[in-house]
Amino acid sequence: MATIRQVRQRIKVSKNIQKITKAMKMVSAAKLKRAQDRVTSARPYAKTMREMMISLASAVGGDVDHPLLAVRPVKVTGFLIISADRGLAGSYNSAILRRALEMLKHYDKEQVRLYVAGKKGISFFKRRGYNVVEEFPLGNAGVSFADARNITRTVRDAFEAGAIDQLYLVYTRFYTAITQKPTDLMLLPIQQPEAVDTGVGPADDYIFVPSADELLRSLLPRYVEGQVYQAFLESIASEHGSRMTAMSSATDNAGKMITSLTLQLNRARQAGITREISEIVGGAEALKG
């Protein structure tokens, strides 16, 4: 059984942990609000860009010659995986890495090239012997559109040069602070969407200047950049939401532990007092006898 001193030390440690987790929860809550606002602001842009792509694809009849649309036999597959730089975010990192592993198990390691964002994912795949060709630490400042554009340029160059024949984007989609879902999509080659997907009207209703073909060629790279940037925004918001939820649970658990240890301390103190009283009474009775 723990001594009174040991129980008091445990209570002190639990209180310190509770202070830390509560502070981390508040920081994550503040960051989540900003990240959620960015996600909410970016989604209409992504939706409008997709609708524009549908209209243009319908106008040109799907007959466009562009490197990002090139479909060739798949020999090497690339994966752009977005994880986090830090832990203590609940199941955020484990969920996205598990999703990536489920996809990777269908390929030989020699047929895979990984482009990994986040130190957790980088170290995870390196330990397992995967070919991590590019590393993108996220840092404390998050990811700007310029950062997303540079990352997109890296994977685009690899695809256009033939280093990879297709590219999957693996990230976490944000729904609420409690709900996040690991998601994947084929980023390259770009799959030309059909107008029926979103109900966009026929292209004959529009007059394109310059031509629809020229517009589509110009918008394809921006479309890819927008997809990558949106994925980073979703992932960052998911990370903060998951960390806030995890730290909230940790704070509550620390409170329960403090309550339990305090009860244990009181019982130990009462037992000590009772023992001392018994010894005094026993000694007094012995003196009388």
N, C-alpha and C positions, 0 to 999 in steps of 0.2 A: 504493500500500500504506500502511496506517495506521502511524503512528509508535508507538513504545513508550508515549509519554505519552498519545496518543489512546486506545490500547487500555486502558491503566490507568484512564483516565477513563470509558470505557465499562463496564469491570468495576465501578467504583464506582457508577455510575448503575444498573446492573443489580441490584447488591446492595441499593441503596435501594428499588428497585421491588419486589424480592422481599420485603423486610421489610414494605412497605405491603400487598401482596397477601396475605401470610401473616396479617397482623393482621386484614384485612378478612374473610378466610376464617374465622378463629376467632370473630370477632364474629357473622358470619352463621350459623355453626354453633350458637352459643348462642341466637340469636334463633329459628332454625329449630326448635330443640327446644321452645321455649315455644309457637311458632305451631302446630307439629304437635300438641301436646297440646290446644290450643284447638280445632283442627279435629276431632280425634278425639272430644273431649267434646261438640261441637255436633252431630255427625252423628246420634247416636241421637235427639236432640230433633227434628231435622228429619224423620227417618224416622217417629217416633211421631206428629208433627203431620200428616204426609201420610196416615198410616193413619186418624187421627181424621177428617180431611177426607173420606176415602173412605167411612167409615161414615156420616157425617152426610149426605153427598151421596146415598148410597143410601137413607137413611131418608126424606129429603124428596123423593126422586124426581127430583132435578135441577131442580125448579120453585122457584127462589129469586130474588127480586127484590133485587139489590144492585148499587150503582154499579160495583163491581170486577168484576162478571160481565157488564157491559153490552157486547154485541157490536154494532158499528155499522159502516157503510161506512168503509173506511180511506182517509183523505185525507192525514193526517200521521202519520208513524211516529216514535216516540221510541226512542232507544238509550241505555241506561245502561251505559257502558263503564268497566271498572276496569283502570287501568294502574298505573304506579309514579311516585313523585316523583323517583327517582334512577335513574341508569344503572348501568353496570358489573355487570349482572345477566345476562350471556350473551344468549340469544335471547328472554328473557322479554318485554320490551316489544315487540320487533319481531314476535314471534309473535302476540300478542294484537291489535296494531294491524293486522297483515296480515289476521287473521280478521275484524276489524271492517270493513276496506275491502272484503273479499269480499262481505260482506252489504250494505254501502252502495252498491255499484256497481249494484244492482238498483233504486235509487231516485234520483229527481232531488234535487238539494241543497235545492230549495225545499220538498220533501215530507218533510224530515228535521229532527228536533230532537235534539241530542245533550246528554246529561248525563254529563259525563266526570269521573272520579275519577283523580287522579294528574297531576302537572305534565307528564310526558312525553306523555301522551295529549292533554292540553289544548293544548300548543304544537303537537303534530303535526297535529291537526285544524284548528286556527286557521290554520296556514300554508297549508292546502289549501282554505280558504274555506268550510268547513262551519259550520253554524249551531250554535255551542256556547252553549246557553241557560243552563246552570248548570255551575259549576266547583267541584270538591271536592278541594282539596289534602289529602293524607293526613297529612303531618307525620311526625315521628320517633316519636311515641307510638303509632302504629297507629290502628286504628278500633275504637271501643267500640260496644256495642250502642246506646247513646244516639245516637252519630253515625250509625249505620246507620238508626236510626228516623227521624232528621231527614231523611236522604237519601230514605228511602222516602216520607216525608210529602210531599216536594217533587214526586216523580214521580207520587204518588197524586193530589195536588191538580191536577196538569196533566192527568191522565187524566180525572178526574171533571169538570173544567171544560171538557173537550172540546178542549183545546189539542193533545192527541195522541189518536189513535184506537186505538193499540196500542203496547206497549212491550216491547222485547227487552233482556234482560240478557246482557252479554258479559263473561266473566271467564275466569280460568285455574283449572282444577281440579287439585288437588294429588293426586299418587299417591305418589311417592317424591322424595327429594332430587334424583334425576337425571331423573325423568319427571314432566312437567307438560303438560297438554293444554288449549289454548284451547277454550272451551265457550260455547254460547249457548242461551238458552231464552226462550220467550215468557212474560213476567212478567204483563202485563196485556193484555187481560182474562184473568182466571184461567180456565183450562180445567178444568172439573169432571172429576176423575178417575173412572175406572170401577173398581168393586170387583174386577173380574177382574185388574187390573194387579198387585196384590200378594196376591191370595187372601184378602182380608179377608172374614170371614163376613157373612151377611145381617144387615141392620139390625134384623130382628125379634128378634134375640137380646138387644137392649139396650133399656133403658128410659131415656129422656132427660129430665132435669129441670134446667133448663127444656126446652122443646121442642127438637127437632133443628134446626128452622128458626132459632130464636133463637140457639142455639149456633153454627150455621154463620155467621150474620151477625156474631157477635162474633169468631169465629176467623179470618174471611177477612183482615182487616187484619193480624192477628198472623202469619198464614201468609205474607203478602207480606214483612213485616218479617224473618221468619225466613229466607226465601229470600235476601234481600239481604244479611243479616248473614253467612249461611253462605258466600255468594259472596265477600264481603270476606275472611273467614277463609281460604278456599281460595286466594285470590289472594295474600294476604300470605305464607302459607306457601310458595307456589310461587315468589314473588320471592326469599325468603331461600334456598330450596333452589337456585334457579338461580344466585344470586350466589355461594353457597358453592362450587358446582361450577365456576363460571367462575374464581373466585379461586384455587381449587386448581390448575386447569390453568395459570393465569398464573404461579403460584408455581413449578410444575414447569418451565414453559418458561423462566422466568428462571434457574432452576438450570442448565438445559441451556445457555443462552446464556453463563452465567458460566464453565462448564466449557470451552466452545468458545473463549471469549476468553482464558481462562487458558492454554490450549494454544497459541493464537496468540501470546500474550505470551512464553511460554517459547521458542517457535521464533524470535521476533524477537530475543530476548536472546541465544540461542545463535548466531544468524547474526551479531549484532553482535560477540560475543566472537570468533567464528571470523575475522571480518574484521579485527579488531584484531590477532589473533595473526598473521594473514597479512601485515599491514602491518609488524609488528615483524620477522618473519622476512625479509621482503623487504628491509627497511631494513638488517638485519644483513648479508645477502648482498651488498647494494650497497656497504657499507663495506669488506667483504673484497675486492671486486673493484677 
